[in-house]
Amino acid sequence: MPGTALSQDGITPMQVRVIRSARRIKTVSARLVRSDLLEVRAPAAMSDAELEPIIAELWQRAQRRRGQQQAFRSDQGLQRRAEQLNARYFGGRLQWQSIRYVPNGSRMLGSCTPANGTLRIAERLAHAPQFVLDYVIIHELAHLIEANHSPRFWELVYRFKMAERARGFLMAWGLEGDEDAEQSA
């Protein structure tokens, strides 16, 4: 089963790597290591016949997740995602002129110019986990209300429950540090 290639759409196969462990008794877990590699961890005692339907289900979930991420890799997809997040976290009341990806340059992940309503997101985030991209979009949308990093601004950002996790992810990437956030207590 290791190295199995599965493809739902017939276009992009996803490799499956199975890692068996004698320490695992019942649980099977999976994670996307790359956009084309699903790593499955399973008990050593589980047979291939038992594991096969579980892998099929985990693979389906990974395909859905991969499809969602790919849907937001264009400027049009970014616009759709910003509209969804605006509706959910800001009651749909925010307006902007444009949101688009910009080439990676410095450590900048995103920027907002409230005066003309332009939001820019670093291209590197098109390949980040969805919750990280969502965090940066919400961060920039919040600047349309608060054009600073005041406690009120962080209050808006932290309505996104994955904000802390996303910030940790970005810190691990070396793209966000403690100096970037003076959050409210």
N, C-alpha and C positions, 0 to 999 in steps of 0.2 A: 503493500500500500504506500510506502514512502515514495515521494516523487510523483504521485498520481497527478495528472493534469485534468482538471474539470473545467468545462466551459458551458455556461448556460446560453450565451448569445452566439456561440460558434465563432466568435471573433477573438476574444481575449481569454486565453486559458489562465487558470489560477492553479499554481502548483500547491500540493498539500504535502507537508512534512509531518510525519507522526513521530512523536517522541514518547516512548513508553518508560514508565517509572514503577519500580517495585514499591515505592513509598505511597503511591496513589492507590486507593482501595476502590472507590466508586466514581469519583468525579472525572469528567472530561472537560477540558477547557480549550479555547482556541483564540488566536489573535492574528491579525494581519501584520506580518513582519514587513512586507512591502506590498505594494498594490497588487502584485501577482503571486504572493506567497502566503498561504495560510498555514500557521504552525499549530498543530493539534497535540495536546498533552493528554495522555491516557494511561490507565493502569496497565501494568505489564501483563496481568492475568486476563485482560479482556481480549476476547477473540476478534479476529477481523470481521466476522459475521455480525457480532454485537456492535462493533465500532462503526461499521459502514453507514447505517441509517443516522447515527449521531453526527458523523462527519458531514453527511448530506445536509442535515438541518443547519449545522454550524456554517457550512459553506454558503447556504442560501442567505443566512444573516449577513455574512461577510460581503456577499455580492450586493445586497441591498445597501449596506454601508458604503461600499465602494462606489456604487451608482450615485448615492447622495453626494458624496464628496466630489465626484467628477462633474455633477450638475452645477457646481458653484465655481468651476475653474475658469469661467469666462466672465467678462464684464457684465454681460446680461444676466448670468447666473448670480453674480455678486449683487446686482440690483434686486433680483427676486429675493435673495436671502435677506438683504437689508430691509426690504418691505415686510417680510415675515417677522423679523425681529422687532421692527418698529411697531407692528401691530401688537405683538405679544408683550413687549416691555415698556412701550411708550404710548400705548393706546392709539397708535396710528397717527398721532398728531404731528410728528416730525416731517419736515419737508427738506429736500436737498435738490440741487441741480444735477449732480452727477456723483457716481461712485465707480471707481475703476481701479484695476491693478496697475501698479507702476513698477518699473524695473527695480530689482534689489540694489540698493546702494550702500547706505550706512546701516546702522542698527535699527533704523526707523522701521516700524511695523505698520504704521498707519498715520495718517494726518487728516485734519479737518480744518477747513477755512470757513468758519461760520458766516463771515461777511458775504461770501458768494455761494455758499452751500456746496462746496466740493469736498468729497471724501476720497482719500487715496489709501490703498492697501498694498503692502509689499507683495510682489509675486510669489515669494517663498512661502507665503501662507496658503496659497492655493493647494499646497501639498501637505499642509499640517492637518492634524486631526480636526474634525468638524467643530468640536467645542472650543478649540483654540481660535479658529477663524471667527466663530460666533463672538467670542470674547472681544476680539480686536474690533469687529464691526460695532458691537454695542458700545465699546469704549469711544469710538469715533462718533457714533450717533449721540452719545451723551454730551459730547462737546458742542453740539448744536444748541443745547440748553445751557450748559455751563462751560464756557470757553477757558477753563483752567483745571487744575487738579485739586480743587477745594474739597472739604468734607462733603458738601452737597453733591459734587460731581461723583465721588466714590460711592455715595449712597445710591445714585442712579445705576452705576456700573455693577454694584454688588447685589442688585436685584436678580442678576443672572447667577444662578446657584453654582455654576461651574467656574465662576470667575477666579476663585482662589486656586483651583486645580490648574486652570489655563495659565495663570501667572507663574505657578510652579514649573509647568512645562516649559514656558518661555525662559525662565531663569536657568533651567537645565540646559537649554539651547544657548545660553549666554546672551539672550536678547532682551531681557528685562531684569532690572535690579531693584533693590530696596529704595534707591534714590528716586525711582519713578513713581512711587506711591506713598503719599501721605494720606492714609485713609482715615476715615472717621472712626471713632470708637463706638 
